[in-house]
Amino acid sequence: MSLKIVILLLGVSGLIGIIFGYFLRWALTFGKQGSADLKIKQMIMNAQEKYKNIISKAEDKSNQILEQTKKEKKEQEKELKKTEERLIKKENFLDGRQIEISSETKKIEEKIEKVKQIKENIEKLKEKEEKSLEKIAQLSKEGARNQLMETIEKNYEEDLSVRLQKLEQNGEEKLERKAQDILITAIHRMGNSVSSDVLSTTVNIPSDDIKGKIIGKEGKNIRAFEKESGTEVIVDDTPGAITISSFDPIRRQIAKVALENLIIDGRIQPARIEEFIEKAKEEINKTIKKRGEQAVYECGILNLDPRIISILGRLHFRTSYGQNVLQHSIEMCHIAGMLAEELGVDVATAKTGALLHDIGKAVDHEIQGTHVEIGKRILQKFGANKKIIQAMQSHHEEYPYETLESVIVQIADSISGSRPGARRDNVENYLKRLKELEDITNSFEGIDKVYAVQAGREIRVLVTPEEVSDLEAKKLARNIALKIEKELKYPGEIKVNVIRESRMIEYAR
């Protein structure tokens, strides 16, 4: 019995403990919740306080900005008002000036009309007087003028001739003295060798047995070589030599280099020929680039397109009358620079125009047109300066002289090309040029004999004294010179020497 009571008491006490623990836990939780609510309320109050402060500061700041904006607006309005007033004043002033100008313009137009009317009246009176004079004299205006000129020429021929000679001598002496000083200075400073240079198309061989190898079985090797190189190989009875023929100097040089290397190698067959031709092309291309760069460096010319430099290098394999064109261009460049410096013009433009003046000759066998026109198109394509193109395009007078630099380039070309020994010509062309020179001179009336002397640098004309007077001889020399300039192409200049000789013969018996 007592055990049940004890168990019952224990159960009741356990239940009481559970209930007490539950209430204790609830009390603790309620206390914590109250504390959290207080914190939240405190935070809300703090936030509201901060919000009020921020709002207050923002309102103050906005008020300040508004005040500042109002002040600035007022100042801008004042400035705009002042500007408007100034513009109104200017507009009024301009309106007044416009009225004055219109009035002055009207007066000027009226005066112009009066002047035109007076001029027309004068022209009419002049025309009327001329017609009256023509009627009285029974001669036209042109006829009277010609008759007067003929009379003056006959009556004062000697005086006119002497005066013309004096004027020409004085003017020519001064100009020639100055020109000679400049040219002599340039030539003395540029005293390079002028030996002619002809690219050889002959390949030397150690023995004539090599000719058989080059020809090959049934001509197989020589046909393969000609096909790959684009040249013609001439194997004849000439001892120790083989000739390569082609219109293209680059191809000719490639073929020469390839053939020399094949002879050294000794294994001449179609496969080896193709390989050596390719190697020769690479070698020549490197040489072209190197020669172009050397020329530009030697002349001190900058900022040229690399493609122009490569085309310039091709001129190393081009000759003109036996003169190497690249060396001729370099020499011209130096001469043009000296002349430009003496005359006080653009030295860089003159030098570049001289260096590139014959660049069209590098490809004139591939492109239709004169080398001047081809060169001009090349420079335009690769963005060369317009002044350089103007300087180079007039050296054969295909284009008018637009700048002083273009005249300098033409003079430098004449100096470089006409120096003794600089160029060579074959006998056939030489004789043809002399004959053309004499034929042009003989086409004039009153000429007795004509002689081309000094290798075509001078033409001596003997006239019939009964048919040609001294004054007419002077005119004849000028007309011959003009016709030679128009119809012949030649380096340098040709001196026209007209000789009129009167011989009075009497016999004493």
Secondary structure by P-SEA (a helix, b strand, c coil): caaaaaaaaaaaaaaaaaaaaaaaaaaaaaaaaaaaaaaaaaaaaaaaaaaaaaaaaaaaaaaaaaaaaaaaaaaaaaaaaaaaaaaaaaaaaaaaaaaaaaaaaaaaaaaaaaaaaaaaaaaaaaaaaaaaaaaaacccaaaaaaaaaaaaaaacaaaaaaaaaaaaaaaaaaaaaaaaaaaaaaaaaccccbbbbbbbcbbbbccaaaaaaaacccaaaaaaaaaaacbbbbbcccccccccccccaaaaaaaaaaaaaaaaaccccaaaaaaaaaaaaaaaaaaaaaaaaaaaaaaccccccaaaaaaaaaccccccccccaaaaaaaaaaaaaaaaaaacccaaaaaaaaaaccccccccccccccaaaaaaaaaaaacccaaaaaaccccccccccccaaaaaaaaaaaaaaaccccccccaaaaaaaaaaaaaaaacccccccccccccccbbbbbcccccccaaaaaaaaaaaaaaaaaccccccbbbbbbbbbbbbbbbcc
